[in-house]
Amino acid sequence: MTTSPQTDASLDAGTVKLHADRITVKFGGLVAVNDVSFTIPGQSVVSLIGPNGAGKTTFFNVLTGLYRATSGRVVLGETDITNLVPHRIAALGMARTFQNIRLFGLMTAEENVKVAMHSKLHSGPFHTIVRTPRQRREERKAQEMARELLEFVGIGKVANEYARNLSYGDQRRLEVARALALEPSILLLDEPTAGMNPQESGRFTQFVHRVRDEKDLSVLLIEHDMSVVMQVSDRITVLDRGEKIAEGSPDDIRSDTRVIEAYLGKSGRDKTT
Ligand SMILES: Nc1ncnc2c1ncn2[C@@H]1O[C@H](COP(=O)(O)OP(=O)(O)OP(=O)(O)O)[C@@H](O)[C@H]1O
């Protein structure tokens, strides 16, 4: 297992998991995303960065079906998901976490994961009400899987704690466990280190690499912390005022004049190191 970012060569060799083609999003007269194309290769960590208002969240919301693109197309694997609703897209293998943690505070960590698994279970209402052997089997399996996922994200010990009583870092991990319960091929993380201290952010970087490698999936991040972005990413896409201004490895982005000028600014040079 490796926890270091992959090389560009291995990215090129991987299959493309998601392809967004010429996405434009307009809100009235405002062009929030302007003709942006983008791919997510298999088993990779891709970050979307840019200054406030650059269009990152809008683009992210188009990928997950929360917003409709004014024009353009999104293909997940082989399926055109451009006009699908979020839960259909999630079922097809794209799971996400939110900028503001969205857990059920008065459910235990384990219950939070089991709720997410619900869409993967097959028992209908009849089996649930009558509690048939099939339903009991599924419930046992869900419990086992939930435990495994909580162990995987490193919070197995707090499986029976109410979500609202968990530390901030553990709540973030629980959100990831819940997203992984959907067995996604792509995991989207919206500002996952917001509110974390530098130690927690450092551990999070290693954790994201472990998720990529051990769950064999791709991760798309919106992240403001440049040191996290530079360490965690195999590839970075930079948006500015709705347009893609650069794309490449962390080293490419660090030295890209347009990025330095348009996004990082003079003081930003320090932030990328
Ligand atoms: N629902 C909406 N209705 C109208 N305008 C919107 C809407 N969502 C976003 N915008 C506008 O679109 C532009 C892009 O916003 P967006 O939130 O996508 O940027 P961002 O890069 O995610 O910014 P931040 O880093 O501050 O979250 C902004 O000018 C914003 O005001």
The ligand as a Gaussian input file, in Angstrom:
#p B3LYP/6-31G(d) Opt

LIG

0 1
 N      -28.059000      29.232000      -6.009000
 C      -27.413000      30.309000      -6.483000
 N      -28.096000      31.361000      -6.995000
 C      -27.465000      32.441000      -7.484000
 N      -26.127000      32.593000      -7.527000
 C      -25.390000      31.584000      -7.018000
 C      -25.983000      30.399000      -6.475000
 N      -24.993000      29.570000      -6.058000
 C      -23.845000      30.216000      -6.315000
 N      -24.072000      31.422000      -6.894000
 C      -23.059000      32.384000      -7.363000
 O      -22.207000      31.678000      -8.268000
 C      -20.848000      32.064000      -8.086000
 C      -20.025000      30.833000      -7.738000
 O      -20.335000      30.424000      -6.404000
 P      -19.816000      29.082000      -5.745000
 O      -20.476000      28.970000      -4.400000
 O      -19.976000      27.964000      -6.683000
 O      -18.261000      29.407000      -5.553000
 P      -17.183000      28.656000      -4.669000
 O      -15.957000      28.583000      -5.496000
 O      -17.731000      27.381000      -4.162000
 O      -16.987000      29.687000      -3.470000
 P      -16.635000      29.418000      -1.917000
 O      -15.201000      28.998000      -1.881000
 O      -16.844000      30.772000      -1.308000
 O      -17.575000      28.379000      -1.398000
 C      -20.850000      33.132000      -6.995000
 O      -20.851000      34.396000      -7.620000
 C      -22.139000      32.876000      -6.254000
 O      -22.625000      34.059000      -5.654000

